[in-house]
Amino acid sequence: LGIVPGVPLPVPRPKMLARIDWVQAQHKGCWYPAVAVGERIERDQRVGTLNDYFGNVIAEYRSPSAGVVVLSCTSFAMREQHTLLGVGILA
């Protein structure tokens, strides 16, 4: 239409997910993620830790499967059973 200058860029084809595997906190504490949304990760890769209020590691969390990080909780304080991370498995 000539409204915007330049040439439109091609849009990448969307990636379809077969499922999402969720990582949930088994303890309460401070969440320190080690991966970011959009990052490809491997099965059993360390994805973050929960620490107590003094910096001591309570638990280390690992990816249940290989895929792409589709959700990472941005909340620092976590309670038991809260979702920490979502790993999307590509279809």
C-alpha positions as CSV (number, residue, x, y, z in Angstrom):
1,L,0.0,0.0,0.0
2,G,3.0,2.3,0.3
3,I,2.2,3.3,3.9
4,V,5.4,2.0,5.4
5,P,8.8,2.6,3.7
6,G,10.9,-0.4,2.7
7,V,10.2,-3.9,1.6
8,P,8.4,-6.4,3.9
9,L,10.6,-9.0,5.4
10,P,9.6,-12.7,5.1
11,V,8.0,-14.1,8.2
12,P,9.6,-17.3,9.5
13,R,7.4,-20.4,9.5
14,P,5.9,-21.1,13.0
15,K,7.2,-24.0,14.9
16,M,4.6,-26.5,16.1
17,L,4.8,-28.1,19.5
18,A,3.8,-31.7,20.3
19,R,3.6,-30.9,24.0
20,I,5.0,-28.9,26.9
21,D,6.8,-30.5,29.8
22,W,6.6,-28.5,33.0
23,V,9.2,-28.1,35.7
24,Q,7.6,-27.4,39.1
25,A,9.2,-26.3,42.4
26,Q,9.5,-29.1,45.0
27,H,10.6,-26.6,47.7
28,K,10.0,-23.0,48.5
29,G,12.9,-20.5,48.0
30,C,14.5,-18.1,45.6
31,W,14.4,-19.1,41.9
32,Y,17.6,-18.5,39.8
33,P,17.0,-19.6,36.2
34,A,20.0,-20.8,34.1
35,V,18.2,-20.7,30.7
36,A,16.1,-18.1,28.8
37,V,12.9,-18.3,26.8
38,G,13.6,-19.3,23.2
39,E,16.8,-21.2,24.2
40,R,17.1,-24.8,22.9
41,I,18.0,-27.1,25.8
42,E,18.9,-30.8,26.1
43,R,17.4,-33.5,28.3
44,D,18.9,-33.4,31.8
45,Q,20.4,-30.0,31.3
46,R,20.5,-27.8,34.4
47,V,17.8,-25.1,34.0
48,G,18.1,-23.4,37.4
49,T,18.3,-23.6,41.2
50,L,16.2,-22.7,44.2
51,N,18.2,-21.1,47.0
52,D,17.3,-20.3,50.5
53,Y,17.3,-16.6,51.7
54,F,21.0,-16.9,52.6
55,G,22.1,-18.1,49.1
56,N,22.5,-21.8,49.9
57,V,21.3,-24.1,47.1
58,I,18.2,-26.0,48.2
59,A,17.6,-27.8,44.9
60,E,18.9,-28.0,41.4
61,Y,16.4,-28.4,38.6
62,R,17.1,-30.2,35.2
63,S,15.1,-30.4,32.0
64,P,12.8,-33.4,31.7
65,S,13.3,-33.4,27.9
66,A,15.1,-31.8,25.0
67,G,13.2,-28.9,23.4
68,V,12.9,-25.1,23.6
69,V,12.1,-23.0,26.6
70,V,8.7,-21.6,26.1
71,L,8.1,-20.3,29.7
72,S,10.4,-19.2,32.4
73,C,9.0,-17.8,35.7
74,T,10.1,-14.3,36.4
75,S,9.1,-14.4,40.0
76,F,12.1,-14.5,42.4
77,A,10.2,-16.0,45.4
78,M,8.7,-19.4,44.7
79,R,6.4,-21.7,46.6
80,E,6.1,-25.5,46.4
81,Q,4.4,-26.7,43.3
82,H,4.7,-23.4,41.4
83,T,5.8,-23.7,37.8
84,L,9.4,-22.7,37.2
85,L,9.8,-23.6,33.5
86,G,8.0,-24.9,30.4
87,V,9.9,-27.0,27.8
88,G,8.2,-27.2,24.5
89,I,8.8,-30.4,22.5
90,L,8.8,-29.7,18.8
91,A,6.4,-31.7,16.7
